[in-house]
Every structure is written in C-alpha cells, then in structure tokens.
Amino acid sequence: MTTKNTKPSSLAQETALETTVRLAAIKQIARDELGLETLDARNSDQLDFHELAVWQIKKALLKAYEAGLARR
C-alpha cells in the first residue's frame, strides 16, 4: 500500500501577514495602473466590468511580476 505524499500548496504555507502584504500590493497596482477603485465584486455591471487598454494590463502585470521578484 502506498501513501500519497501530498505537499501543501505554497499559498497554504504563507503566513497571514505575507498574504496581506501581497494583496495590498495587488490592490495598489490595480489602483495605480488600471484606475480600479476596488477589486471587490460589487454585483453591478457598471462597477465590475472595465474597459482597459492592453498596454495598461501589460504595465500592471509587469509591476506585479517585479513586485514578486523584489520579495524573493
């Protein structure tokens, strides 16, 4: 009989503080680069759907990637 060696996901291994810091960084990037007031669903098409240019999305993703590299 073999037992499956399950490894906890990296998210499960993070402390609450690390998760809070990462979410704060993501929210800041969303505000600064995408002009989004919040990332919370507000159950309204006018508030939850946004038209964004691809260069805005690219810039936001690069900022998030750089923030992740900086935390290593």
PDB file as gemmi writes it, atoms N, CA and C in Angstrom:
CRYST1    1.000    1.000    1.000  90.00  90.00  90.00 P 1                      
ATOM      1  N   MET A   1       0.847  -1.180   0.000  1.00  0.00           N  
ATOM      2  CA  MET A   1       0.000   0.000   0.000  1.00  0.00           C  
ATOM      3  C   MET A   1       0.887   1.235   0.000  1.00  0.00           C  
ATOM      4  N   THR A   2       0.614   2.132  -0.878  1.00  0.00           N  
ATOM      5  CA  THR A   2       1.406   3.356  -0.941  1.00  0.00           C  
ATOM      6  C   THR A   2       0.562   4.516  -0.448  1.00  0.00           C  
ATOM      7  N   THR A   3       1.242   5.434   0.173  1.00  0.00           N  
ATOM      8  CA  THR A   3       0.541   6.643   0.603  1.00  0.00           C  
ATOM      9  C   THR A   3       0.960   7.774  -0.294  1.00  0.00           C  
ATOM     10  N   LYS A   4       0.032   8.558  -0.632  1.00  0.00           N  
ATOM     11  CA  LYS A   4       0.306   9.703  -1.492  1.00  0.00           C  
ATOM     12  C   LYS A   4       0.895  10.818  -0.639  1.00  0.00           C  
ATOM     13  N   ASN A   5       2.071  11.259  -1.003  1.00  0.00           N  
ATOM     14  CA  ASN A   5       2.734  12.343  -0.286  1.00  0.00           C  
ATOM     15  C   ASN A   5       2.183  13.665  -0.812  1.00  0.00           C  
ATOM     16  N   THR A   6       1.276  14.241  -0.077  1.00  0.00           N  
ATOM     17  CA  THR A   6       0.689  15.498  -0.508  1.00  0.00           C  
ATOM     18  C   THR A   6       1.456  16.647   0.122  1.00  0.00           C  
ATOM     19  N   LYS A   7       1.804  17.565  -0.701  1.00  0.00           N  
ATOM     20  CA  LYS A   7       2.561  18.733  -0.270  1.00  0.00           C  
ATOM     21  C   LYS A   7       1.595  19.912  -0.209  1.00  0.00           C  
ATOM     22  N   PRO A   8       1.570  20.647   0.891  1.00  0.00           N  
ATOM     23  CA  PRO A   8       0.664  21.793   0.965  1.00  0.00           C  
ATOM     24  C   PRO A   8       0.997  22.813  -0.109  1.00  0.00           C  
ATOM     25  N   SER A   9      -0.025  23.458  -0.612  1.00  0.00           N  
ATOM     26  CA  SER A   9       0.219  24.475  -1.638  1.00  0.00           C  
ATOM     27  C   SER A   9       1.022  25.623  -1.048  1.00  0.00           C  
ATOM     28  N   SER A  10       1.715  26.345  -1.917  1.00  0.00           N  
ATOM     29  CA  SER A  10       2.535  27.461  -1.445  1.00  0.00           C  
ATOM     30  C   SER A  10       1.673  28.518  -0.760  1.00  0.00           C  
ATOM     31  N   LEU A  11       0.441  28.679  -1.216  1.00  0.00           N  
ATOM     32  CA  LEU A  11      -0.450  29.658  -0.591  1.00  0.00           C  
ATOM     33  C   LEU A  11      -0.767  29.251   0.848  1.00  0.00           C  
ATOM     34  N   ALA A  12      -0.945  27.945   1.071  1.00  0.00           N  
ATOM     35  CA  ALA A  12      -1.250  27.461   2.419  1.00  0.00           C  
ATOM     36  C   ALA A  12      -0.066  27.656   3.351  1.00  0.00           C  
ATOM     37  N   GLN A  13       1.142  27.696   2.807  1.00  0.00           N  
ATOM     38  CA  GLN A  13       2.343  27.853   3.616  1.00  0.00           C  
ATOM     39  C   GLN A  13       2.609  29.315   3.988  1.00  0.00           C  
ATOM     40  N   GLU A  14       2.019  30.233   3.283  1.00  0.00           N  
ATOM     41  CA  GLU A  14       2.242  31.650   3.573  1.00  0.00           C  
ATOM     42  C   GLU A  14       1.611  32.032   4.905  1.00  0.00           C  
ATOM     43  N   THR A  15       2.230  32.946   5.560  1.00  0.00           N  
ATOM     44  CA  THR A  15       1.620  33.459   6.784  1.00  0.00           C  
ATOM     45  C   THR A  15       0.537  34.458   6.416  1.00  0.00           C  
ATOM     46  N   ALA A  16      -0.316  34.752   7.340  1.00  0.00           N  
ATOM     47  CA  ALA A  16      -1.387  35.722   7.098  1.00  0.00           C  
ATOM     48  C   ALA A  16      -0.805  37.081   6.739  1.00  0.00           C  
ATOM     49  N   LEU A  17       0.303  37.439   7.347  1.00  0.00           N  
ATOM     50  CA  LEU A  17       0.929  38.726   7.060  1.00  0.00           C  
ATOM     51  C   LEU A  17       1.440  38.789   5.623  1.00  0.00           C  
ATOM     52  N   GLU A  18       2.087  37.724   5.174  1.00  0.00           N  
ATOM     53  CA  GLU A  18       2.584  37.693   3.795  1.00  0.00           C  
ATOM     54  C   GLU A  18       1.436  37.810   2.805  1.00  0.00           C  
ATOM     55  N   THR A  19       0.353  37.125   3.079  1.00  0.00           N  
ATOM     56  CA  THR A  19      -0.820  37.198   2.210  1.00  0.00           C  
ATOM     57  C   THR A  19      -1.389  38.609   2.190  1.00  0.00           C  
ATOM     58  N   THR A  20      -1.461  39.234   3.353  1.00  0.00           N  
ATOM     59  CA  THR A  20      -1.969  40.598   3.450  1.00  0.00           C  
ATOM     60  C   THR A  20      -1.090  41.563   2.665  1.00  0.00           C  
ATOM     61  N   VAL A  21       0.215  41.402   2.767  1.00  0.00           N  
ATOM     62  CA  VAL A  21       1.155  42.271   2.051  1.00  0.00           C  
ATOM     63  C   VAL A  21       0.991  42.103   0.543  1.00  0.00           C  
ATOM     64  N   ARG A  22       0.878  40.863   0.092  1.00  0.00           N  
ATOM     65  CA  ARG A  22       0.702  40.614  -1.341  1.00  0.00           C  
ATOM     66  C   ARG A  22      -0.609  41.192  -1.865  1.00  0.00           C  
ATOM     67  N   LEU A  23      -1.673  41.006  -1.124  1.00  0.00           N  
ATOM     68  CA  LEU A  23      -2.967  41.547  -1.556  1.00  0.00           C  
ATOM     69  C   LEU A  23      -2.945  43.066  -1.586  1.00  0.00           C  
ATOM     70  N   ALA A  24      -2.270  43.674  -0.627  1.00  0.00           N  
ATOM     71  CA  ALA A  24      -2.154  45.141  -0.612  1.00  0.00           C  
ATOM     72  C   ALA A  24      -1.398  45.619  -1.839  1.00  0.00           C  
ATOM     73  N   ALA A  25      -0.348  44.906  -2.220  1.00  0.00           N  
ATOM     74  CA  ALA A  25       0.426  45.280  -3.410  1.00  0.00           C  
ATOM     75  C   ALA A  25      -0.423  45.147  -4.670  1.00  0.00           C  
ATOM     76  N   ILE A  26      -1.186  44.079  -4.759  1.00  0.00           N  
ATOM     77  CA  ILE A  26      -2.052  43.868  -5.926  1.00  0.00           C  
ATOM     78  C   ILE A  26      -3.105  44.969  -6.021  1.00  0.00           C  
ATOM     79  N   LYS A  27      -3.713  45.304  -4.892  1.00  0.00           N  
ATOM     80  CA  LYS A  27      -4.725  46.365  -4.879  1.00  0.00           C  
ATOM     81  C   LYS A  27      -4.122  47.702  -5.273  1.00  0.00           C  
ATOM     82  N   GLN A  28      -2.907  47.976  -4.816  1.00  0.00           N  
ATOM     83  CA  GLN A  28      -2.234  49.232  -5.154  1.00  0.00           C  
ATOM     84  C   GLN A  28      -1.943  49.302  -6.651  1.00  0.00           C  
ATOM     85  N   ILE A  29      -1.489  48.200  -7.221  1.00  0.00           N  
ATOM     86  CA  ILE A  29      -1.228  48.152  -8.667  1.00  0.00           C  
ATOM     87  C   ILE A  29      -2.526  48.348  -9.439  1.00  0.00           C  
ATOM     88  N   ALA A  30      -3.592  47.734  -8.986  1.00  0.00           N  
ATOM     89  CA  ALA A  30      -4.890  47.894  -9.653  1.00  0.00           C  
ATOM     90  C   ALA A  30      -5.339  49.352  -9.638  1.00  0.00           C  
ATOM     91  N   ARG A  31      -5.122  50.022  -8.517  1.00  0.00           N  
ATOM     92  CA  ARG A  31      -5.490  51.451  -8.413  1.00  0.00           C  
ATOM     93  C   ARG A  31      -4.588  52.308  -9.293  1.00  0.00           C  
ATOM     94  N   ASP A  32      -3.283  52.134  -9.140  1.00  0.00           N  
ATOM     95  CA  ASP A  32      -2.316  53.000  -9.818  1.00  0.00           C  
ATOM     96  C   ASP A  32      -2.246  52.777 -11.320  1.00  0.00           C  
ATOM     97  N   GLU A  33      -2.231  51.544 -11.741  1.00  0.00           N  
ATOM     98  CA  GLU A  33      -2.010  51.238 -13.156  1.00  0.00           C  
ATOM     99  C   GLU A  33      -3.287  51.050 -13.958  1.00  0.00           C  
ATOM    100  N   LEU A  34      -4.339  50.568 -13.307  1.00  0.00           N  
ATOM    101  CA  LEU A  34      -5.571  50.269 -14.030  1.00  0.00           C  
ATOM    102  C   LEU A  34      -6.711  51.219 -13.695  1.00  0.00           C  
ATOM    103  N   GLY A  35      -6.500  52.065 -12.698  1.00  0.00           N  
ATOM    104  CA  GLY A  35      -7.540  53.016 -12.321  1.00  0.00           C  
ATOM    105  C   GLY A  35      -8.749  52.364 -11.682  1.00  0.00           C  
ATOM    106  N   LEU A  36      -8.557  51.198 -11.068  1.00  0.00           N  
ATOM    107  CA  LEU A  36      -9.669  50.492 -10.439  1.00  0.00           C  
ATOM    108  C   LEU A  36      -9.774  50.905  -8.974  1.00  0.00           C  
ATOM    109  N   GLU A  37     -10.946  51.311  -8.586  1.00  0.00           N  
ATOM    110  CA  GLU A  37     -11.192  51.745  -7.210  1.00  0.00           C  
ATOM    111  C   GLU A  37     -11.062  50.585  -6.222  1.00  0.00           C  
ATOM    112  N   THR A  38     -11.542  49.418  -6.644  1.00  0.00           N  
ATOM    113  CA  THR A  38     -11.509  48.234  -5.784  1.00  0.00           C  
ATOM    114  C   THR A  38     -11.467  46.987  -6.650  1.00  0.00           C  
ATOM    115  N   LEU A  39     -11.003  45.906  -6.068  1.00  0.00           N  
ATOM    116  CA  LEU A  39     -11.041  44.613  -6.752  1.00  0.00           C  
ATOM    117  C   LEU A  39     -12.181  43.747  -6.222  1.00  0.00           C  
ATOM    118  N   ASP A  40     -12.985  44.306  -5.341  1.00  0.00           N  
ATOM    119  CA  ASP A  40     -14.130  43.587  -4.792  1.00  0.00           C  
ATOM    120  C   ASP A  40     -15.293  43.624  -5.776  1.00  0.00           C  
ATOM    121  N   ALA A  41     -15.970  42.496  -5.912  1.00  0.00           N  
ATOM    122  CA  ALA A  41     -17.176  42.448  -6.739  1.00  0.00           C  
ATOM    123  C   ALA A  41     -18.263  43.270  -6.064  1.00  0.00           C  
ATOM    124  N   ARG A  42     -18.924  44.092  -6.863  1.00  0.00           N  
ATOM    125  CA  ARG A  42     -19.990  44.929  -6.306  1.00  0.00           C  
ATOM    126  C   ARG A  42     -21.344  44.601  -6.914  1.00  0.00           C  
ATOM    127  N   ASN A  43     -21.383  43.509  -7.659  1.00  0.00           N  
ATOM    128  CA  ASN A  43     -22.629  42.997  -8.248  1.00  0.00           C  
ATOM    129  C   ASN A  43     -23.350  44.022  -9.106  1.00  0.00           C  
ATOM    130  N   SER A  44     -22.567  44.772  -9.853  1.00  0.00           N  
ATOM    131  CA  SER A  44     -23.115  45.748 -10.785  1.00  0.00           C  
ATOM    132  C   SER A  44     -22.226  45.769 -12.019  1.00  0.00           C  
ATOM    133  N   ASP A  45     -22.825  45.573 -13.182  1.00  0.00           N  
ATOM    134  CA  ASP A  45     -22.034  45.576 -14.407  1.00  0.00           C  
ATOM    135  C   ASP A  45     -21.245  46.875 -14.559  1.00  0.00           C  
ATOM    136  N   GLN A  46     -21.855  47.998 -14.233  1.00  0.00           N  
ATOM    137  CA  GLN A  46     -21.176  49.290 -14.384  1.00  0.00           C  
ATOM    138  C   GLN A  46     -19.955  49.403 -13.476  1.00  0.00           C  
ATOM    139  N   LEU A  47     -19.998  48.747 -12.333  1.00  0.00           N  
ATOM    140  CA  LEU A  47     -18.904  48.833 -11.375  1.00  0.00           C  
ATOM    141  C   LEU A  47     -17.900  47.685 -11.496  1.00  0.00           C  
ATOM    142  N   ASP A  48     -18.341  46.545 -11.997  1.00  0.00           N  
ATOM    143  CA  ASP A  48     -17.491  45.362 -12.010  1.00  0.00           C  
ATOM    144  C   ASP A  48     -16.790  45.098 -13.341  1.00  0.00           C  
ATOM    145  N   PHE A  49     -17.252  45.694 -14.417  1.00  0.00           N  
ATOM    146  CA  PHE A  49     -16.620  45.483 -15.722  1.00  0.00           C  
ATOM    147  C   PHE A  49     -15.969  46.785 -16.167  1.00  0.00           C  
ATOM    148  N   HIS A  50     -14.734  46.657 -16.658  1.00  0.00           N  
ATOM    149  CA  HIS A  50     -13.958  47.832 -17.044  1.00  0.00           C  
ATOM    150  C   HIS A  50     -13.347  47.625 -18.421  1.00  0.00           C  
ATOM    151  N   GLU A  51     -13.273  48.689 -19.174  1.00  0.00           N  
ATOM    152  CA  GLU A  51     -12.601  48.632 -20.461  1.00  0.00           C  
ATOM    153  C   GLU A  51     -11.181  49.138 -20.251  1.00  0.00           C  
ATOM    154  N   LEU A  52     -10.216  48.276 -20.540  1.00  0.00           N  
ATOM    155  CA  LEU A  52      -8.814  48.609 -20.330  1.00  0.00           C  
ATOM    156  C   LEU A  52      -8.023  48.360 -21.600  1.00  0.00           C  
ATOM    157  N   ALA A  53      -7.052  49.208 -21.840  1.00  0.00           N  
ATOM    158  CA  ALA A  53      -6.175  49.018 -22.988  1.00  0.00           C  
ATOM    159  C   ALA A  53      -5.159  47.921 -22.665  1.00  0.00           C  
ATOM    160  N   VAL A  54      -4.721  47.217 -23.684  1.00  0.00           N  
ATOM    161  CA  VAL A  54      -3.769  46.131 -23.467  1.00  0.00           C  
ATOM    162  C   VAL A  54      -2.476  46.647 -22.840  1.00  0.00           C  
ATOM    163  N   TRP A  55      -2.072  47.857 -23.173  1.00  0.00           N  
ATOM    164  CA  TRP A  55      -0.834  48.388 -22.592  1.00  0.00           C  
ATOM    165  C   TRP A  55      -1.002  48.677 -21.100  1.00  0.00           C  
ATOM    166  N   GLN A  56      -2.204  48.998 -20.659  1.00  0.00           N  
ATOM    167  CA  GLN A  56      -2.453  49.171 -19.232  1.00  0.00           C  
ATOM    168  C   GLN A  56      -2.330  47.840 -18.501  1.00  0.00           C  
ATOM    169  N   ILE A  57      -2.912  46.811 -19.089  1.00  0.00           N  
ATOM    170  CA  ILE A  57      -2.858  45.480 -18.484  1.00  0.00           C  
ATOM    171  C   ILE A  57      -1.416  44.982 -18.456  1.00  0.00           C  
ATOM    172  N   LYS A  58      -0.695  45.188 -19.557  1.00  0.00           N  
ATOM    173  CA  LYS A  58       0.705  44.770 -19.619  1.00  0.00           C  
ATOM    174  C   LYS A  58       1.529  45.464 -18.539  1.00  0.00           C  
ATOM    175  N   LYS A  59       1.333  46.766 -18.380  1.00  0.00           N  
ATOM    176  CA  LYS A  59       2.085  47.521 -17.374  1.00  0.00           C  
ATOM    177  C   LYS A  59       1.765  47.014 -15.967  1.00  0.00           C  
ATOM    178  N   ALA A  60       0.501  46.741 -15.701  1.00  0.00           N  
ATOM    179  CA  ALA A  60       0.091  46.242 -14.382  1.00  0.00           C  
ATOM    180  C   ALA A  60       0.696  44.860 -14.111  1.00  0.00           C  
ATOM    181  N   LEU A  61       0.689  44.004 -15.113  1.00  0.00           N  
ATOM    182  CA  LEU A  61       1.267  42.672 -14.938  1.00  0.00           C  
ATOM    183  C   LEU A  61       2.776  42.744 -14.714  1.00  0.00           C  
ATOM    184  N   LEU A  62       3.447  43.627 -15.423  1.00  0.00           N  
ATOM    185  CA  LEU A  62       4.886  43.806 -15.212  1.00  0.00           C  
ATOM    186  C   LEU A  62       5.182  44.318 -13.808  1.00  0.00           C  
ATOM    187  N   LYS A  63       4.362  45.246 -13.324  1.00  0.00           N  
ATOM    188  CA  LYS A  63       4.537  45.758 -11.958  1.00  0.00           C  
ATOM    189  C   LYS A  63       4.358  44.633 -10.937  1.00  0.00           C  
ATOM    190  N   ALA A  64       3.359  43.801 -11.148  1.00  0.00           N  
ATOM    191  CA  ALA A  64       3.109  42.683 -10.229  1.00  0.00           C  
ATOM    192  C   ALA A  64       4.265  41.684 -10.270  1.00  0.00           C  
ATOM    193  N   TYR A  65       4.770  41.407 -11.454  1.00  0.00           N  
ATOM    194  CA  TYR A  65       5.902  40.499 -11.600  1.00  0.00           C  
ATOM    195  C   TYR A  65       7.132  41.059 -10.890  1.00  0.00           C  
ATOM    196  N   GLU A  66       7.404  42.346 -11.103  1.00  0.00           N  
ATOM    197  CA  GLU A  66       8.547  42.992 -10.459  1.00  0.00           C  
ATOM    198  C   GLU A  66       8.397  42.991  -8.928  1.00  0.00           C  
ATOM    199  N   ALA A  67       7.190  43.206  -8.459  1.00  0.00           N  
ATOM    200  CA  ALA A  67       6.952  43.179  -7.009  1.00  0.00           C  
ATOM    201  C   ALA A  67       7.227  41.785  -6.455  1.00  0.00           C  
ATOM    202  N   GLY A  68       6.844  40.764  -7.195  1.00  0.00           N  
ATOM    203  CA  GLY A  68       7.118  39.395  -6.756  1.00  0.00           C  
ATOM    204  C   GLY A  68       8.615  39.092  -6.736  1.00  0.00           C  
ATOM    205  N   LEU A  69       9.330  39.558  -7.732  1.00  0.00           N  
ATOM    206  CA  LEU A  69      10.783  39.358  -7.760  1.00  0.00           C  
ATOM    207  C   LEU A  69      11.462  40.077  -6.600  1.00  0.00           C  
ATOM    208  N   ALA A  70      10.979  41.258  -6.289  1.00  0.00           N  
ATOM    209  CA  ALA A  70      11.581  42.061  -5.217  1.00  0.00           C  
ATOM    210  C   ALA A  70      11.400  41.394  -3.850  1.00  0.00           C  
ATOM    211  N   ARG A  71      10.363  40.580  -3.686  1.00  0.00           N  
ATOM    212  CA  ARG A  71      10.091  39.923  -2.404  1.00  0.00           C  
ATOM    213  C   ARG A  71      10.907  38.659  -2.217  1.00  0.00           C  
ATOM    214  N   ARG A  72      11.615  38.229  -3.234  1.00  0.00           N  
ATOM    215  CA  ARG A  72      12.420  36.989  -3.124  1.00  0.00           C  
ATOM    216  C   ARG A  72      13.633  37.197  -2.292  1.00  0.00           C  
TER     217      ARG A  72                                                      
END                                                                             
